[in-house]
Amino acid sequence: MAPSGEACRHAKLTSDCVESIRSAVRQREALREHIRTQLTDDAIAKKYGITKRQVQRIASRECWAELSEDATGQCDG
């Protein structure tokens, strides 16, 4: 049976690297789930008590265009 993992002479990764890669993938999947469930236009609209269309208009700068693109204001919503 051929050596595997770090024991393989052609290995480019260590066990720590593999664990780091798997951790990064888990984080990515958790972030995707968060985006899918919490950051939809519907979810944002519900949080702020506005319509989905209003969220889209704000995002596309059809309204509130005078605010800076870099604005990072906080609102309790």
C-alpha positions as a LaTeX table, in Angstrom:
\begin{tabular}{lrrr}
\hline
Residue & $x$ (\AA) & $y$ (\AA) & $z$ (\AA) \\
\hline
Met1 & 0.00 & 0.00 & 0.00 \\
Ala2 & 1.36 & 3.41 & $-1.01$ \\
Pro3 & 2.06 & 6.03 & 1.67 \\
Ser4 & $-0.53$ & 8.77 & 2.03 \\
Gly5 & $-0.71$ & 12.22 & 3.55 \\
Glu6 & 2.57 & 13.70 & 4.74 \\
Ala7 & 4.23 & 10.29 & 4.40 \\
Cys8 & 3.93 & 10.51 & 0.62 \\
Arg9 & 7.19 & 11.87 & $-0.78$ \\
His10 & 5.28 & 13.99 & $-3.34$ \\
Ala11 & 3.03 & 15.64 & $-0.73$ \\
Lys12 & 2.77 & 19.40 & $-1.09$ \\
Leu13 & 0.70 & 19.89 & 2.05 \\
Thr14 & 1.08 & 19.16 & 5.72 \\
Ser15 & $-1.71$ & 17.90 & 7.96 \\
Asp16 & $-2.00$ & 21.43 & 9.37 \\
Cys17 & $-2.52$ & 22.82 & 5.85 \\
Val18 & $-5.24$ & 20.27 & 5.13 \\
Glu19 & $-6.99$ & 21.11 & 8.41 \\
Ser20 & $-6.75$ & 24.81 & 7.55 \\
Ile21 & $-8.24$ & 24.21 & 4.09 \\
Arg22 & $-11.12$ & 22.20 & 5.56 \\
Ser23 & $-11.74$ & 24.90 & 8.15 \\
Ala24 & $-11.81$ & 27.58 & 5.44 \\
Val25 & $-14.33$ & 25.57 & 3.43 \\
Arg26 & $-16.55$ & 25.14 & 6.52 \\
Gln27 & $-16.37$ & 28.90 & 7.15 \\
Arg28 & $-17.27$ & 29.59 & 3.52 \\
Glu29 & $-20.26$ & 27.27 & 3.70 \\
Ala30 & $-21.46$ & 28.88 & 6.94 \\
Leu31 & $-21.13$ & 32.31 & 5.34 \\
Arg32 & $-23.09$ & 31.17 & 2.28 \\
Glu33 & $-25.86$ & 29.90 & 4.55 \\
His34 & $-25.89$ & 33.21 & 6.43 \\
Ile35 & $-26.10$ & 35.15 & 3.17 \\
Arg36 & $-28.82$ & 32.83 & 1.83 \\
Thr37 & $-30.99$ & 33.19 & 4.92 \\
Gln38 & $-30.18$ & 36.54 & 6.54 \\
Leu39 & $-28.99$ & 38.87 & 3.80 \\
Thr40 & $-31.64$ & 38.46 & 1.14 \\
Asp41 & $-33.56$ & 41.53 & 0.02 \\
Asp42 & $-36.63$ & 40.04 & 1.72 \\
Ala43 & $-34.81$ & 39.53 & 5.02 \\
Ile44 & $-33.36$ & 43.06 & 4.95 \\
Ala45 & $-36.75$ & 44.53 & 4.10 \\
Lys46 & $-38.39$ & 42.67 & 6.97 \\
Lys47 & $-35.69$ & 43.83 & 9.40 \\
Tyr48 & $-36.25$ & 47.49 & 8.53 \\
Gly49 & $-40.00$ & 47.34 & 7.91 \\
Ile50 & $-39.78$ & 48.33 & 4.25 \\
Thr51 & $-40.50$ & 46.60 & 0.97 \\
Lys52 & $-38.12$ & 44.42 & $-1.00$ \\
Arg53 & $-38.37$ & 46.92 & $-3.85$ \\
Gln54 & $-37.29$ & 49.74 & $-1.53$ \\
Val55 & $-34.22$ & 47.72 & $-0.52$ \\
Gln56 & $-33.39$ & 47.24 & $-4.21$ \\
Arg57 & $-33.84$ & 50.96 & $-4.92$ \\
Ile58 & $-31.56$ & 51.88 & $-2.02$ \\
Ala59 & $-28.91$ & 49.36 & $-3.12$ \\
Ser60 & $-28.97$ & 50.60 & $-6.72$ \\
Arg61 & $-28.88$ & 54.22 & $-5.51$ \\
Glu62 & $-32.20$ & 55.05 & $-7.19$ \\
Cys63 & $-33.00$ & 56.67 & $-3.86$ \\
Trp64 & $-30.71$ & 57.96 & $-1.13$ \\
Ala65 & $-28.09$ & 58.51 & $-3.85$ \\
Glu66 & $-26.67$ & 61.51 & $-2.01$ \\
Leu67 & $-25.10$ & 59.29 & 0.64 \\
Ser68 & $-21.47$ & 58.37 & 0.18 \\
Glu69 & $-20.73$ & 54.94 & $-1.25$ \\
Asp70 & $-18.39$ & 54.45 & 1.71 \\
Ala71 & $-20.99$ & 55.30 & 4.35 \\
Thr72 & $-21.02$ & 52.75 & 7.14 \\
Gly73 & $-23.75$ & 54.13 & 9.38 \\
Gln74 & $-25.30$ & 51.90 & 12.00 \\
Cys75 & $-29.01$ & 51.55 & 12.53 \\
Asp76 & $-30.78$ & 49.31 & 15.00 \\
Gly77 & $-33.51$ & 48.59 & 12.45 \\
\hline
\end{tabular}
